[in-house]
Amino acid sequence: PNPFFSAHASHIFDVAAGEEMEITVYTRGTTGAIFSIVDGASKKGTTYVDNVDVTHAGPTDELSPPSSVLITESSGRIAGPGKIKVRADSKGGRFSAENFLLVAKVYKQQ
């Protein structure tokens, strides 16, 4: 997937039966983006997370760590089996580009 997006971008993760996933987003982008997580297999499926703002709040020098947001904090871990679609909508529009790193941690279901 392309880490640079102008208006929006998305990525689909597969979560197997017996697994659950949490997703953290890292960025140094000061404009930010709004993230949501939906069912990746159906357009009318479940919305797990909606309207999570991910914007860098710290110093902007390269030695400072990026900001991170656990975007599954409100929903808790998302259980499989299924396809999980993470969507990002830039708050800056088409003429700005920022980097966002998605980190998906997969656990055995409790």
N, C-alpha and C positions, 0 to 999 in steps of 0.2 A: 504493500500500500504506500501511496505517496504521502509523506509527512507534511508536505506543503499543501495547503488548501486555500482557495480564494473565498468562495461563498460557503461551500459545505463539502464534507467528505464523510465516508463511512467505512467501517470494517466489520466483517462478520467472523465471530468465533464459534467453533463447534464445542459444545459441552456434552460429554458422554453421559450415559446413564450411570448413576452412582457417584457423579462428580458435582461439585458446585464451584462457582467462580466469583471472585471479586475483582474489580477493575480500578486502578489508580491512573490518573493522568498527571504527567509532569510537563512543565513549560517555564520558559522565561519570557513568554509573550505578554507584553503589557497591554495589548488591546483585548486579547482573550477570545474565548469562544463559549458557546452554550452547548452542553453535551446532553444527550438522551440515550437510553438503552431500550430497545424494543425487540420483539420477536422477529428474528431474521428470516423465518420461513413463511410468514404470512403478512400481507399489508394491513390486515385488520386484527393482528394478534395482540398479545399483551404488551403494555407499556410498563417496563420495570422501573425506569428512572426518567424523569422529565425535567428539563430546564435547570441543569446544574452548571453554574458559572465557574469556569476555570480561567483565572487571570493571575499573572505573576504579581505578587505583592511585595517582593523583597528588592534588594539592590540589583541594579541591572548590569554590574560588571561581570565579566566571565568567570571570575573566581568564586562568586557567590553561588550557593546551591539554587537550583530551580524550585519553584513552588510546586507542591503536589496536592491533589485533591482525590480522596477516595470517593469516586462517583457512585459506588454502590452502597454508600453509608446509609442512605435512607431506606433502601430496599432490603439490605442484608445481602448475603451471598445468593447468587442466582443458581438454582438447581437445574441439572440436566435431566433427561436428554433434551437437546434442542440447539437451535442456532440463535446466537445472541448478536444483534446488530447494534454497534455503537456509532452514533451519528454526532458530528460536530458541525455547528453553524457559527461561522466567524462573526464576531461583533464589529469587525472592521470593514466588511464588504469585500468586493472583488479586487481592490487595488492595494491590499496589504497581505503579506504572507508571514505566518509565524509557524514555529515548530511545536508539536505536541507529541509526547511519547506515551503510548498506551501500554500499561503493564497489567497483564491478566494473571492472577494467581489462581491455580486450580487446586482444589482440596478434595479428598474423599468425603462423600456426603456423610453427615453425622446422623 
